[in-house]
């Protein structure tokens, strides 16, 4: 079974409302086995566009990643942003096949 990932790019416009969101989203992530691989940090943007903050969360399966997004726990956390951030999020299935030699 392939893992699932959330890949998010975020611009925070209201630090206080984003802080409320960040303080409450862990309930959903824990319930669905999510774990942060990237949570902010330095980055380079060699091509295309970017936002100020990047996040990658790994889930035990693609279905768990989808279920977390749709969960009441995560939707309640999202509501706490109150427009404090602009986000681009994709939920993507991981790859477990052969790698280049």
PyMOL commands that set and color helices and strands:
alter all, ss='L'
color gray80, all
select helices_A, chain A and resi 15-24+26-31+62-70+72-79
alter helices_A, ss='H'
color red, helices_A
select strands_A, chain A and resi 4-12+35-39+53-59+85-93
alter strands_A, ss='S'
color yellow, strands_A
deselect
rebuild
show_as cartoon
